[in-house]
Amino acid sequence: MRPGEALSIWRAMAIGAVALILLPFVMQYYTLTVLVIYGMLGLSLGLVWGFGGILCFGQAAFYGLGAYSYAIAAVNIGESSVPFILGIVVPALFALVLGAMMFYGRLSDVYLGVITLVVTLIFFKFMNATAGSAHVIGDARLGGFNGIPGYQTLNVPGSPDDYLYDDRLYIVCAVALLLVYGLVRWLLASPFGRVSVGIRENELRAELLGYDVRARKTLLFAVGGAIAGLAGTLYASWAEIVTPGLFSLGQSAEIIIWCIVGGLGTLAGPIFGAVALGYLKFLLGQQSMVDNSIVLGLILVLVVLLLPRGIVPTIRDLFFRTFGRRRRRSRRPARRQDNAS
Amino acid sequence: MDLAAVILVEILYAVASLVLIGAGLAVVFGMMRVINLAHGEFMMMGGYATIVAVNLGINVYVAMIIVAPIVVGLIGLVVERLVIRHLYGRLVDTMLATWGLSLLFIGLVTMIFGNTTTGISTPISGLTIGAYQINGYNFFIIVVAVILLLAVFAVLRWTRVGLVARGTMQRSDIASAIGHNTSRIYMVTFVAGSALAGLAGGILAPLVGLVPSSGGAYIAKAFITVIVGGPSIIAGLMSSAGLLGVVAQIFTFAATPVVGEVALLIAAVILLRLLPQGITGRFLKGRL
């Protein structure tokens, strides 16, 4: 870890904590909780794409898998501790297997995008077709298009009747987001993270220096899958129903839009993008003048054309230029030199 | 015997519809290395153009084969001039921008036509083979797909426009040095790809209940067919549509349509794992 890195991580977490404490004064817990969950989902792709250079079109697969794992396990077990862990472990293992298949096959860019997209579609099609009593895991009916309702939501570990909901669920999600953010920052500051960024910059060079690129990419992909799975688990507890819509193309698209709008190559960017666009979607949902997707689509096109580096890096550069501290600038997000923020 | 004939027709139909769905994307991706994720929405708008034209009293074939490609081609022209031309050479950025466009189109169409299912009836009646009934329209789709492939091949192979276009795609700097306007060639290619998407949308419109989000069902199939096919336009499209269509139909007959769709997707994943550059990245290299 570079000198000053630890301090910078603590400072960023403190700023995040203050924001998470202040936000409930202006928004309801119910809305805010899902925004925080979106933030975590954005973070997962921000890590894999922004720092690993792996453009995953199917981050929704891990999100949905986490939610479904949690729901199925919760129906069967009742108490939420084991389902919670399964909701993280199952998508992580799945990401590990999928990643190994892709990266040991030396697939890259577009082809990677197709495979992750296809896998998400397989889940979507399969889950939609699981109506009827033939599709059962333990006591849980998969329920096809209607999804799985009525499972045990998160409870205080050990006491199944003590549900975590509303403000308490918000606190759980907020703390989880802060912890995950801190851990990811730490991971990126560790040798593993530094090499991952090196691989993103130049895969061949990293390989010639003796690093096992395939194993490292696979591992980073699995970490991203675990975080997305955690987001899915929390979402399942918030929504109290899981449906195949979690695996839809629209969901995957949204995650990518968050990252692009917020700013790739940063961690704060995707979180900010997710929260801001999630809130915008919520506001747009309350009116019926303009269709929701017109606005989202327009934002995506305009950001790609006009702000290709995303909002957070642009603002940060503006900030540092105004206040005189020198920062290395680069035009394209994929070529960024500096580390997380 | 009757069953075999029915299965054969159904397989040919599955392949032909994959060819139709993929053709526009294949031209744009194969020639310009641009992945148009709004392709599905172009097809959806082709379908709507057809339905509107038919409701206005225009002959259904005219609506499908002439009106739909023209309307969508014009939309493609606007899109290319406003968005795509700024992003050539930036593969990921074009994908994201066109994804944004696809959302935008879904929203616009929803606002204009509402979120309801519309459709027209198939213009060709059913056909009886022995004890089985098959959709006569399937034959029309097979014929159109064959003509389409021949036409694209003929234009690229034997006309001056096709020659210039192929040259530009290989070395745009040389083409520009000997006096061709590359920006205009890219524009024409993109419009041609859009028109093909509109044609496909129009022709498939009588078979599906059209909703504004129908494009999503097409884009994945189109994307998979084109990427599995690899760099050559015609050879890639034919080989991958052939392979994936056969796999999907066999599993559809053996089990259910859902299993067939999933089998298609799994086949695509396995193929890409084995041939990361697509089928024509390994075989039939350098063909059209």
Interface residues (C-beta under 8 A of the other chain):
Chain A: L55 M101 M102 G105 R106 L107 S108 D109 V110 Y111 G113 V114 I115 L117 V118 V119 L121 I122 K125 F126 N128 A129 L249 G250 A253 I256 I257 I260 V290 D291 N292 S293 I294 V295 L296 G297 L298 I299 L300 V301 V304 L305 P308
Chain B: I35 V83 H86 L87 L91 V92 D93 M95 L96 A97 W99 G100 L101 S102 L103 L104 F105 I106 G107 L108 T110 M111 G216 I219 A220 F223 I224 I227 T256 V258 E261 V262 L265 I266 A268 V269 L272 R273 P276
